């Protein structure tokens, strides 16, 4: 049954890496490489619904034309906290 804990952790890890990839893609200029743009679109499509939850409450920080979106950072931290809670629950269930 510990495979369930490992699988859940794997899903959380993959989604965490998707959020990191989204941040990196936001730093890179748009390229004419179709494969890169397809991957970027996929990463944005997979992470936007989750990050949109935080975007409603956290405004972009900055002045003028330069802005810093903190939602990926907050989303990453919340995701890790949820991962720990889910892990604790699963381990307690499996031990009993």
Beta strands, then each sheet from edge to edge (+ up, - down):
strand 1: 61-63
strand 2: 66-68
sheet 1: 1+ 2-
end
